[in-house]
Amino acid sequence: MIPIRRIVFLLATLLLLLGMAAQAADKKGGKDQTFSGTVSDMMCGAKHMMAGQSDAACTRACVKEGSDYALVVGDKVYTLKGDKAQLDKFAGQKVKVTGTQNGNTITASSVAAGS
């Protein structure tokens, strides 16, 4: 008969290994990828809330207040990290971002106008 302490240890080890495997699967390995979407901010995401303001003006105002830049790709919103001056230039515009994805964050190495 296996002691209960041994069973608890084995179960805890198994859960730890499963958690580590799930976290590793969530990461994309650090390879550059290209994403097409719209530069926004994390507060507004795909729907800007400032009445009478353009999407670009709303994005800039939210970032100025502390929100992170975001890339809206379809119905997915990623936190967008990178050169803030470059991201600001494309606020509210469709872009192609090349960079690495780590979970829900994209670190941009380049941003170019998209279609």
C-alpha positions as CSV (number, residue, x, y, z in Angstrom):
1,M,0.0,0.0,0.0
2,I,1.3,3.5,-0.9
3,P,1.4,6.0,1.9
4,I,-1.0,9.0,1.6
5,R,2.0,11.4,1.8
6,R,3.5,9.8,-1.2
7,I,0.3,10.1,-3.2
8,V,-0.1,13.8,-2.3
9,F,3.5,14.4,-3.3
10,L,3.0,12.7,-6.7
11,L,-0.2,14.6,-7.4
12,A,1.4,17.9,-6.5
13,T,4.4,17.1,-8.7
14,L,2.0,16.2,-11.6
15,L,0.0,19.4,-11.2
16,L,3.2,21.5,-11.2
17,L,4.5,19.8,-14.4
18,L,1.1,20.2,-16.1
19,G,1.1,23.9,-15.2
20,M,4.6,24.4,-16.5
21,A,3.7,22.6,-19.8
22,A,0.6,24.8,-20.2
23,Q,2.6,27.9,-19.7
24,A,5.2,26.8,-22.2
25,A,2.5,26.1,-24.7
26,D,1.1,29.6,-24.3
27,K,4.4,31.2,-25.4
28,K,5.3,31.3,-29.1
29,G,9.0,30.6,-28.7
30,G,10.4,34.1,-29.2
31,K,10.4,34.0,-33.1
32,D,9.5,37.1,-35.0
33,Q,6.0,36.9,-36.4
34,T,4.0,39.4,-38.5
35,F,0.6,40.6,-37.2
36,S,-1.9,42.7,-39.1
37,G,-4.3,44.9,-37.0
38,T,-5.1,48.3,-35.8
39,V,-3.1,50.3,-33.2
40,S,-5.3,51.1,-30.2
41,D,-4.9,51.2,-26.5
42,M,-5.7,48.6,-23.8
43,M,-8.4,50.7,-22.1
44,C,-10.6,51.0,-25.3
45,G,-9.5,48.0,-27.3
46,A,-11.5,47.8,-30.5
47,K,-14.2,50.3,-29.4
48,H,-13.1,53.8,-28.6
49,M,-15.3,55.7,-26.1
50,M,-14.4,59.4,-26.4
51,A,-17.3,61.0,-28.2
52,G,-16.3,63.4,-30.9
53,Q,-12.7,62.2,-31.0
54,S,-11.0,60.2,-33.7
55,D,-9.7,56.7,-32.9
56,A,-6.1,58.2,-33.1
57,A,-6.9,61.0,-30.7
58,C,-8.6,58.6,-28.2
59,T,-5.7,56.2,-28.3
60,R,-3.2,59.0,-27.7
61,A,-5.3,60.4,-24.8
62,C,-5.7,57.0,-23.1
63,V,-1.9,56.2,-23.5
64,K,-1.1,59.7,-22.0
65,E,-3.3,58.7,-19.0
66,G,-1.3,55.5,-18.5
67,S,-2.9,52.9,-20.7
68,D,-0.7,50.6,-22.8
69,Y,-0.8,50.6,-26.6
70,A,-2.7,47.7,-28.0
71,L,-2.9,45.8,-31.3
72,V,-6.4,44.8,-32.3
73,V,-6.3,41.7,-34.5
74,G,-9.9,40.6,-35.4
75,D,-11.6,40.1,-32.0
76,K,-8.3,39.6,-30.1
77,V,-6.6,42.6,-28.3
78,Y,-2.8,42.3,-27.6
79,T,-0.8,44.6,-25.4
80,L,1.7,46.2,-27.8
81,K,5.2,47.1,-26.5
82,G,7.9,48.9,-28.5
83,D,9.1,52.3,-29.5
84,K,6.3,54.6,-28.2
85,A,7.1,57.3,-30.7
86,Q,6.7,54.9,-33.6
87,L,3.5,53.4,-32.1
88,D,2.1,56.9,-31.5
89,K,2.7,57.7,-35.2
90,F,0.3,54.8,-36.2
91,A,-2.3,55.4,-33.5
92,G,-5.8,54.5,-34.9
93,Q,-4.3,53.1,-38.1
94,K,-4.1,49.6,-39.7
95,V,-0.6,48.3,-39.5
96,K,1.7,45.3,-40.0
97,V,3.7,44.6,-36.8
98,T,6.7,42.4,-36.8
99,G,7.7,41.2,-33.4
100,T,7.6,38.5,-30.8
101,Q,4.5,37.3,-29.0
102,N,4.6,36.2,-25.4
103,G,1.1,35.3,-24.2
104,N,-1.1,38.3,-24.8
105,T,1.8,40.7,-25.4
106,I,3.5,41.6,-28.7
107,T,6.9,43.3,-28.5
108,A,7.3,45.1,-31.8
109,S,10.6,45.2,-33.6
110,S,9.0,47.1,-36.6
111,V,5.7,48.7,-37.4
112,A,4.6,49.6,-41.0
113,A,1.4,50.9,-42.5
114,G,-0.9,48.1,-43.4
115,S,-3.9,47.6,-45.7
